[in-house]
Amino acid sequence: MPKILFIWYQRPQPIPNGGDQCSCRNFALCQQVFGESNVASIYIHDGKNYGRMAVAPFLFLKGYYYGITPSRIRMIVEEAQSYDYVFIDRSLFGVLAKVLKECGYKGRIVAHFHNVERQYFDQAKLPKWLPFRNVIVRCADQNDRWSMQFADKVIALNKRDDEELFRLYGRHADLLLPIALPDVAENQSLETLTSRKPLCLTIGSYFAPNNEGILWFIKNVLPHVDATYKVVGKNMHRLKEEHPDLFENIEVVSNAASLEPYFREADVMILPIFSGSGMKVKTCESLMYGKNILGTSEAFEGYDAEYDKIGGLCDTAEQFIEKIRFFSNHSQPRFNQYARAIYRANYCYEVVADKFAHLFDR
């Protein structure tokens, strides 16, 4: 059986973000295809090289993303010689694919794009005021380019990213593999109806696109509807501390051990995301739990569904207001059968596993 070396950005966090969840999905798929004993891991941030990170930003100019250094690359290249495949979980480490090929690595390299990183860093990740942001964006761009140039197989999440990669780098992905999660939810009773004052829930970590969307919703939508709003997510206490007046009557739950109780109690999921790349994991989780979802075009990017049956596509304050008022005036089952069916048909782990396995047959 062939062996594969899986390159992680970092060890999965106790409270994972969306990127962590996608990385864990990829690792589990590799174990399924190759067998657990034939999959080894290397972490760019392994807990031992933090002392060298202080100088790492100076390597951006040479395409070394924060946390990876030439010595780290040499160690990985040496280790890779014993493996038939190297799976680079983030295209931000395209420099590794480049050096592997330059050093004569005979195996095959797979690069996974969580986003089109150049676009993601420029439009969502980095604040406009950040010094040397252009250097970091160019670093992300260069690594995406090297991933496309030197990887034998490329995986992207959706058609939008694939088209952008082709526009920028002249190559299509070999596989489009959407966000998918193992099914940890169960069908719920249809007898529980949404409240006349619906509990609207946003789940997401403290992160610029999430923060901007939540603040926009609080300012532009919430004053015009009779609804309860709750925000749950990793480090979200920071957003409340930064805007205490806005959150005076809004419950914020930070670093919850489990998100399941919050998904289950919500009448409507609110996903007000206006920028980014890739796909949103919280959309997939909301579908898995069979939730009514009101989301923007960005929140639904990559998900094939009839949005009105899920809840609604809302890109303006007026659209959010109209849909929330509908739930206030017309109680609906809290468990949305259609949302759950879409998850089971297209975005559960078993569906993408077969597609992933075929990548290694080509």
Secondary structure, DSSP 8 states (H G I E B T S, - for coil): ---EEEEEEE---SS--HHHHHHHHHHHHHHHHH-GGGEEEEEEE-SS-GGGTTTGGGGGGGT--TT--HHHHHHHHHHHTT-SEEEES-GGGHHHHHHHHHTT--SEEEEE-SS-HHHHIIIIIS-TT-TTHHHHHHHHHHHHHHHHHH-SEEEESSHHHHHHHHHHHS---SEE----B--------S--B--SS-EEEEE--S-HHHHHHHHHHHHHTGGGS--EEEEEETTTHHHHHH-TTTTTT-EEEES-S-SHHHHHH-SEEEE---S-SS--HHHHHHHHTT-EEEE-HHHHTT--S-HHHHEEE--SHHHHHHHHHHHHHS--BSS-HHHHHHIIIIIBHHHHHHHHHHHTT-
